[in-house]
Amino acid sequence: MKNKFIAHPWHGIDLLETTPNEVYAFIEIVPTDTVKYEIDKASGFLKIDRPQKFSNIIPCLYGFIPQTYCEKSVATFAQQHEPNIQITDGDKDPLDICVLTSRNIHNGNILVRAKPIGGLRLIDKGEADDKIIAVLEGDDVFQSYNDIDDIPTDVINRLKHYFLTYKNLPNENKVCDITAVYNKTIAHQVIAESIKDYKNNFNI
């Protein structure tokens, strides 16, 4: 019977043996989407979270790493690097990932292999909401990037702008802040902490 059902994107896809050097990423949103999709945690189906409010377009493939979770371990790790900011917890979601590719991929709800090379430390209302930055495995352009310093500054700035503005309405105070752009070593540690949080919460 197991072979007759599609695996749950969050719980049913095993980690790669090479994780955190390589990871599976389940893609929820692509740059052509005008609505924000996210996984329904109970069913595993994609659902519409909300229409994109303005002209903000995600500049990459965006989704999460299966069998990860952001809670106490992720928050504690972020707090160690941000002693002047109070970080109360993780955001209690799978670990987000941005996958860079030179190819036009027009739909989400797909699984890709990616190479993490850095990340953004985003704090949203006191919660750690890291965004791992990775490159699509085998991509003609981005596959040669091995660490965060290989990525052009303009690409990083586009990612930062999206995450700093995609929730905001006019005349509202910003609700999140990016406190660091970190390298591959830190990204690997964040992934490891999110796997630890997943195992602690889901008895794996």
GUDREN-14176 format. One record per residue: x, y, z of N, C-alpha, C in turn. Coordinates in steps of 0.2 Angstrom, whole numbers. Layout:
! residues N
+-------+-------+-------+-------+-------+-------+-------+-------+-------+
:    nu :    nv :    nw :   cau :   cav :   caw :    cu :    cv :    cw :
+-------+-------+-------+-------+-------+-------+-------+-------+-------+
:     X :     Y :     Z :     X :     Y :     Z :     X :     Y :     Z :
...
+-------+-------+-------+-------+-------+-------+-------+-------+-------+
This chain:
! residues 204
+-------+-------+-------+-------+-------+-------+-------+-------+-------+
:    nu :    nv :    nw :   cau :   cav :   caw :    cu :    cv :    cw :
+-------+-------+-------+-------+-------+-------+-------+-------+-------+
:     4 :    -6 :     0 :     0 :     0 :     0 :     4 :     6 :     0 :
:    10 :     6 :     3 :    14 :    12 :     4 :    16 :    15 :    -3 :
:    17 :    10 :    -8 :    19 :    13 :   -15 :    13 :    16 :   -19 :
:     7 :    16 :   -16 :     1 :    19 :   -19 :     0 :    26 :   -17 :
:     4 :    29 :   -13 :     3 :    35 :   -10 :     9 :    40 :   -11 :
:     8 :    46 :   -13 :    13 :    51 :   -13 :    16 :    53 :    -6 :
:    22 :    53 :    -5 :    25 :    55 :     1 :    23 :    62 :     3 :
:    22 :    63 :    10 :    21 :    69 :    12 :    28 :    73 :    11 :
:    27 :    79 :     8 :    33 :    83 :     6 :    38 :    85 :    12 :
:    35 :    86 :    18 :    38 :    87 :    24 :    41 :    81 :    28 :
:    37 :    76 :    29 :    39 :    71 :    33 :    41 :    64 :    29 :
:    39 :    64 :    23 :    40 :    58 :    19 :    46 :    57 :    15 :
:    50 :    62 :    15 :    56 :    63 :    10 :    62 :    62 :    15 :
:    66 :    57 :    14 :    72 :    56 :    18 :    77 :    61 :    17 :
:    81 :    63 :    22 :    87 :    67 :    21 :    92 :    63 :    16 :
:    96 :    67 :    12 :   101 :    64 :     8 :   107 :    62 :    13 :
:   110 :    57 :    11 :   116 :    55 :    15 :   122 :    60 :    15 :
:   121 :    65 :    10 :   126 :    70 :    10 :   124 :    76 :    13 :
:   118 :    77 :    16 :   116 :    82 :    20 :   121 :    84 :    26 :
:   123 :    90 :    27 :   120 :    96 :    24 :   124 :    99 :    18 :
:   129 :    95 :    15 :   132 :    97 :     9 :   128 :    98 :     3 :
:   123 :    93 :     3 :   117 :    93 :    -2 :   111 :    92 :     1 :
:   106 :    95 :    -1 :    99 :    94 :     2 :    94 :    93 :    -3 :
:    88 :    90 :    -1 :    82 :    90 :    -5 :    79 :    97 :    -3 :
:    76 :   100 :    -8 :    72 :   106 :    -7 :    65 :   105 :   -10 :
:    60 :   105 :    -6 :    53 :   105 :    -9 :    51 :   112 :   -11 :
:    50 :   114 :   -17 :    48 :   120 :   -20 :    41 :   122 :   -19 :
:    39 :   127 :   -16 :    33 :   130 :   -15 :    31 :   136 :   -20 :
:    36 :   140 :   -21 :    35 :   146 :   -25 :    40 :   147 :   -30 :
:    38 :   149 :   -36 :    43 :   151 :   -41 :    42 :   158 :   -43 :
:    47 :   161 :   -47 :    47 :   169 :   -48 :    41 :   171 :   -52 :
:    37 :   166 :   -56 :    32 :   168 :   -60 :    25 :   168 :   -56 :
:    25 :   166 :   -49 :    19 :   166 :   -45 :    17 :   172 :   -43 :
:    11 :   174 :   -44 :     8 :   180 :   -41 :     4 :   179 :   -35 :
:     4 :   173 :   -32 :     1 :   171 :   -25 :     7 :   168 :   -22 :
:     6 :   168 :   -15 :    11 :   165 :   -11 :     8 :   158 :    -9 :
:    11 :   153 :   -11 :     9 :   146 :    -9 :    13 :   144 :    -3 :
:    10 :   139 :     1 :    14 :   136 :     6 :    11 :   129 :     8 :
:    15 :   125 :    11 :    13 :   118 :    12 :     7 :   118 :    17 :
:     2 :   114 :    16 :    -2 :   113 :    22 :     1 :   107 :    26 :
:     2 :   109 :    32 :     6 :   104 :    36 :     2 :    97 :    37 :
:    -4 :    97 :    38 :    -8 :    91 :    39 :    -8 :    87 :    33 :
:   -10 :    90 :    27 :   -11 :    85 :    22 :    -5 :    85 :    17 :
:    -1 :    89 :    17 :     5 :    89 :    12 :     3 :    92 :     6 :
:    -3 :    95 :     5 :    -4 :    98 :    -2 :    -2 :   106 :    -1 :
:    -1 :   109 :    -7 :     0 :   116 :    -7 :    -6 :   120 :    -6 :
:    -6 :   125 :    -3 :   -12 :   129 :    -2 :   -10 :   136 :    -3 :
:   -15 :   141 :    -5 :   -13 :   148 :    -6 :   -13 :   151 :     1 :
:    -7 :   154 :     3 :    -7 :   158 :     9 :   -10 :   165 :     8 :
:    -8 :   168 :     3 :   -11 :   175 :     1 :    -8 :   177 :    -6 :
:   -12 :   181 :    -9 :   -10 :   184 :   -15 :    -4 :   189 :   -13 :
:     1 :   189 :   -18 :     6 :   194 :   -17 :     3 :   201 :   -17 :
:     5 :   205 :   -12 :     1 :   211 :   -11 :     3 :   216 :   -16 :
:     9 :   217 :   -18 :    12 :   222 :   -22 :    16 :   219 :   -28 :
:    21 :   222 :   -30 :    25 :   220 :   -35 :    31 :   215 :   -33 :
:    31 :   213 :   -27 :    36 :   209 :   -24 :    36 :   202 :   -28 :
:    41 :   200 :   -31 :    42 :   194 :   -34 :    48 :   190 :   -31 :
:    47 :   184 :   -29 :    52 :   180 :   -26 :    57 :   179 :   -32 :
:    64 :   181 :   -31 :    69 :   181 :   -36 :    72 :   174 :   -37 :
:    69 :   168 :   -34 :    72 :   162 :   -34 :    67 :   157 :   -33 :
:    69 :   150 :   -34 :    64 :   145 :   -31 :    64 :   145 :   -24 :
:    59 :   144 :   -21 :    58 :   145 :   -14 :    54 :   140 :   -11 :
:    56 :   137 :    -5 :    53 :   131 :    -2 :    56 :   130 :     5 :
:    56 :   123 :     6 :    59 :   121 :    13 :    63 :   114 :    12 :
:    67 :   113 :    17 :    70 :   107 :    17 :    66 :   102 :    21 :
:    64 :    96 :    18 :    61 :    91 :    22 :    64 :    88 :    28 :
:    60 :    86 :    33 :    63 :    84 :    39 :    67 :    89 :    43 :
:    65 :    95 :    42 :    68 :   100 :    47 :    63 :   104 :    50 :
:    65 :   107 :    55 :    60 :   111 :    59 :    64 :   117 :    63 :
:    61 :   122 :    64 :    64 :   128 :    67 :    61 :   130 :    74 :
:    64 :   127 :    79 :    62 :   129 :    86 :    68 :   131 :    90 :
:    68 :   127 :    96 :    73 :   129 :   101 :    80 :   129 :    99 :
:    82 :   124 :    95 :    89 :   123 :    93 :    91 :   128 :    88 :
:    87 :   130 :    84 :    88 :   135 :    79 :    89 :   142 :    82 :
:    84 :   143 :    86 :    84 :   149 :    90 :    90 :   150 :    94 :
:    92 :   145 :    98 :    98 :   146 :   102 :   104 :   147 :    98 :
:   105 :   144 :    92 :   110 :   145 :    88 :   110 :   152 :    85 :
:   105 :   155 :    83 :   104 :   162 :    81 :   106 :   166 :    87 :
:   103 :   165 :    93 :   105 :   169 :    99 :   112 :   170 :   100 :
:   116 :   164 :    99 :   123 :   164 :   100 :   127 :   169 :    96 :
:   124 :   170 :    90 :   127 :   175 :    85 :   124 :   182 :    85 :
:   118 :   183 :    89 :   115 :   189 :    90 :   114 :   191 :    97 :
:   119 :   192 :   101 :   118 :   193 :   108 :   114 :   199 :   110 :
:   114 :   204 :   105 :   110 :   210 :   107 :   103 :   210 :   105 :
:   101 :   205 :   102 :    94 :   204 :   100 :    90 :   198 :   104 :
:    84 :   199 :   107 :    81 :   194 :   110 :    77 :   190 :   105 :
:    79 :   183 :   105 :    76 :   179 :   100 :    73 :   173 :   104 :
:    66 :   174 :   104 :    62 :   170 :   109 :    61 :   162 :   106 :
:    61 :   161 :   100 :    60 :   154 :    98 :    62 :   154 :    90 :
:    61 :   148 :    87 :    61 :   147 :    80 :    54 :   149 :    78 :
:    53 :   149 :    71 :    46 :   151 :    68 :    41 :   145 :    68 :
:    44 :   139 :    70 :    40 :   133 :    70 :    37 :   131 :    64 :
:    41 :   131 :    59 :    40 :   129 :    52 :    46 :   125 :    50 :
:    46 :   121 :    44 :    52 :   119 :    41 :    57 :   124 :    39 :
:    63 :   122 :    39 :    68 :   127 :    37 :    68 :   129 :    30 :
:    67 :   136 :    29 :    66 :   139 :    22 :    73 :   138 :    18 :
:    72 :   138 :    11 :    78 :   138 :     7 :    76 :   141 :     1 :
:    81 :   145 :    -2 :    81 :   149 :    -8 :    85 :   145 :   -13 :
:    83 :   143 :   -18 :    87 :   139 :   -23 :    88 :   144 :   -29 :
:    95 :   145 :   -31 :    96 :   149 :   -36 :    97 :   145 :   -43 :
:    95 :   147 :   -48 :    95 :   143 :   -54 :    95 :   148 :   -60 :
:    99 :   147 :   -66 :    98 :   151 :   -72 :    93 :   149 :   -76 :
:    89 :   143 :   -74 :    84 :   140 :   -79 :    77 :   143 :   -77 :
:    73 :   143 :   -82 :    66 :   146 :   -80 :    62 :   139 :   -78 :
:    60 :   139 :   -72 :    56 :   134 :   -69 :    49 :   137 :   -67 :
:    44 :   135 :   -70 :    37 :   139 :   -70 :    32 :   136 :   -65 :
:    34 :   131 :   -62 :    29 :   129 :   -57 :    32 :   126 :   -51 :
:    29 :   126 :   -45 :    32 :   123 :   -39 :    29 :   116 :   -38 :
:    28 :   114 :   -32 :    26 :   107 :   -30 :    31 :   102 :   -33 :
:    37 :   104 :   -33 :    42 :    99 :   -36 :    48 :    98 :   -31 :
:    52 :    93 :   -31 :    57 :    92 :   -27 :    64 :    92 :   -31 :
:    68 :    96 :   -28 :    75 :    97 :   -32 :    81 :    96 :   -27 :
:    86 :    94 :   -30 :    92 :    93 :   -26 :    96 :   100 :   -26 :
:    99 :   102 :   -21 :   102 :   109 :   -21 :   108 :   108 :   -16 :
:   113 :   113 :   -17 :   119 :   114 :   -13 :   119 :   120 :    -9 :
:   118 :   119 :    -2 :   118 :   125 :     2 :   125 :   129 :     2 :
:   125 :   136 :     1 :   131 :   139 :     1 :   131 :   145 :     6 :
:   126 :   146 :     9 :   125 :   152 :    14 :   118 :   153 :    16 :
:   117 :   159 :    19 :   110 :   160 :    21 :   109 :   167 :    24 :
:   103 :   169 :    25 :   101 :   175 :    28 :    98 :   174 :    35 :
:   100 :   177 :    40 :    98 :   176 :    47 :    92 :   182 :    48 :
:    86 :   179 :    47 :    80 :   184 :    47 :    77 :   183 :    54 :
:    75 :   188 :    57 :    72 :   188 :    64 :    65 :   191 :    63 :
:    60 :   188 :    64 :    53 :   190 :    63 :    49 :   190 :    69 :
:    48 :   196 :    72 :    44 :   197 :    78 :    48 :   193 :    84 :
:    54 :   193 :    84 :    58 :   189 :    89 :    59 :   182 :    88 :
:    57 :   179 :    82 :    58 :   172 :    80 :    63 :   171 :    75 :
:    67 :   166 :    76 :    72 :   165 :    70 :    69 :   162 :    64 :
:    70 :   165 :    58 :    67 :   162 :    52 :    72 :   162 :    47 :
:    77 :   158 :    48 :    83 :   158 :    43 :    80 :   156 :    36 :
:    84 :   159 :    31 :    83 :   157 :    24 :    90 :   155 :    21 :
:    90 :   148 :    20 :    96 :   145 :    17 :    96 :   147 :    10 :
:   102 :   149 :     8 :   103 :   150 :     1 :   107 :   145 :    -2 :
:   105 :   142 :    -8 :   108 :   136 :   -11 :   108 :   137 :   -19 :
:   111 :   133 :   -22 :   111 :   133 :   -29 :   108 :   126 :   -32 :
:   105 :   126 :   -37 :   102 :   120 :   -40 :   107 :   116 :   -43 :
:   107 :   109 :   -41 :   112 :   104 :   -43 :   112 :   104 :   -51 :
:   118 :   105 :   -53 :   119 :   104 :   -61 :   118 :   110 :   -65 :
:   116 :   116 :   -61 :   114 :   122 :   -65 :   121 :   124 :   -68 :
:   120 :   126 :   -75 :   126 :   128 :   -79 :   129 :   134 :   -76 :
:   126 :   139 :   -73 :   129 :   145 :   -71 :   130 :   145 :   -63 :
:   125 :   143 :   -59 :   126 :   143 :   -52 :   130 :   137 :   -49 :
:   130 :   132 :   -52 :   134 :   126 :   -49 :   141 :   127 :   -47 :
:   144 :   132 :   -50 :   151 :   134 :   -49 :   152 :   138 :   -42 :
:   146 :   140 :   -40 :   146 :   144 :   -33 :   147 :   139 :   -28 :
:   152 :   140 :   -23 :   153 :   136 :   -18 :   152 :   139 :   -11 :
:   152 :   146 :   -11 :   151 :   149 :    -4 :   147 :   156 :    -6 :
:   145 :   159 :     0 :   141 :   165 :    -1 :   145 :   171 :    -5 :
:   151 :   171 :    -4 :   155 :   176 :    -7 :   155 :   176 :   -15 :
:   154 :   170 :   -17 :   153 :   169 :   -25 :   147 :   172 :   -28 :
:   142 :   173 :   -24 :   136 :   176 :   -27 :   137 :   183 :   -28 :
:   135 :   186 :   -33 :   135 :   193 :   -35 :   131 :   197 :   -29 :
:   133 :   203 :   -27 :   130 :   207 :   -22 :   123 :   208 :   -24 :
:   122 :   210 :   -31 :   115 :   212 :   -33 :   110 :   206 :   -32 :
:   112 :   200 :   -32 :   108 :   194 :   -31 :   106 :   194 :   -23 :
:   111 :   195 :   -19 :   109 :   195 :   -12 :   105 :   201 :   -10 :
:   106 :   206 :   -13 :   102 :   212 :   -12 :    94 :   211 :   -14 :
:    93 :   208 :   -19 :    87 :   206 :   -22 :    83 :   201 :   -17 :
:    87 :   196 :   -14 :    84 :   192 :    -9 :    82 :   196 :    -3 :
:    87 :   200 :     0 :    86 :   204 :     6 :    80 :   208 :     5 :
:    79 :   212 :    -1 :    74 :   216 :    -2 :    67 :   212 :    -2 :
:    67 :   207 :    -5 :    60 :   203 :    -5 :    58 :   201 :     2 :
:    63 :   198 :     6 :    61 :   196 :    13 :    60 :   202 :    18 :
:    62 :   207 :    16 :    61 :   213 :    21 :    55 :   217 :    19 :
:    52 :   216 :    13 :    46 :   219 :    11 :    40 :   215 :    10 :
:    40 :   209 :     9 :    35 :   205 :     6 :    29 :   205 :    11 :
:    30 :   206 :    17 :    24 :   206 :    22 :    21 :   213 :    23 :
:    25 :   218 :    21 :    23 :   225 :    23 :    18 :   228 :    19 :
:    13 :   231 :    23 :     8 :   236 :    19 :    11 :   243 :    20 :
:     8 :   248 :    16 :    10 :   255 :    16 :     9 :   257 :    23 :
:    13 :   262 :    26 :    12 :   265 :    32 :    13 :   260 :    38 :
:    15 :   254 :    37 :    16 :   249 :    43 :    23 :   249 :    45 :
:    25 :   248 :    51 :    31 :   247 :    53 :    34 :   240 :    51 :
:    40 :   239 :    49 :    42 :   233 :    47 :    42 :   228 :    52 :
:    41 :   222 :    51 :    40 :   216 :    56 :    46 :   212 :    56 :
:    51 :   212 :    52 :    56 :   208 :    52 :    63 :   211 :    50 :
:    68 :   208 :    52 :    75 :   211 :    50 :    80 :   206 :    48 :
:    84 :   207 :    44 :    90 :   203 :    42 :    96 :   205 :    46 :
:    98 :   201 :    50 :   104 :   203 :    55 :   110 :   201 :    52 :
:   110 :   196 :    47 :   117 :   194 :    45 :   116 :   190 :    38 :
:   121 :   190 :    34 :   121 :   186 :    28 :   127 :   181 :    30 :
:   126 :   175 :    30 :   131 :   171 :    33 :   134 :   166 :    27 :
:   139 :   162 :    29 :   143 :   158 :    24 :   140 :   151 :    24 :
:   144 :   147 :    20 :   142 :   140 :    20 :   142 :   136 :    26 :
:   148 :   137 :    30 :   149 :   134 :    36 :   143 :   135 :    41 :
:   141 :   141 :    42 :   135 :   143 :    46 :   129 :   140 :    44 :
:   128 :   140 :    37 :   122 :   137 :    34 :   121 :   130 :    36 :
:   127 :   126 :    35 :   127 :   119 :    37 :   125 :   118 :    44 :
:   127 :   123 :    49 :   126 :   122 :    56 :   118 :   123 :    57 :
:   116 :   128 :    54 :   109 :   130 :    54 :   104 :   124 :    52 :
:   106 :   121 :    47 :   103 :   115 :    44 :   103 :   109 :    49 :
:   109 :   108 :    52 :   110 :   103 :    57 :   106 :   104 :    63 :
:   105 :   111 :    66 :   101 :   112 :    71 :    93 :   111 :    70 :
:    91 :   113 :    63 :    84 :   112 :    61 :    83 :   104 :    61 :
:    87 :   100 :    59 :    86 :    93 :    59 :    86 :    90 :    66 :
:    90 :    93 :    71 :    89 :    91 :    78 :    82 :    93 :    81 :
:    80 :    99 :    79 :    73 :   101 :    81 :    68 :    97 :    78 :
:    69 :    95 :    72 :    64 :    90 :    69 :    63 :    84 :    73 :
:    69 :    81 :    74 :    69 :    74 :    78 :    67 :    75 :    85 :
:    68 :    81 :    88 :    65 :    82 :    95 :    58 :    82 :    95 :
:    55 :    85 :    90 :    48 :    86 :    90 :    44 :    81 :    87 :
:    47 :    77 :    82 :    43 :    72 :    79 :    45 :    65 :    80 :
:    49 :    64 :    86 :    51 :    58 :    88 :    54 :    53 :    83 :
:    58 :    56 :    79 :    62 :    52 :    73 :    68 :    49 :    76 :
+-------+-------+-------+-------+-------+-------+-------+-------+-------+
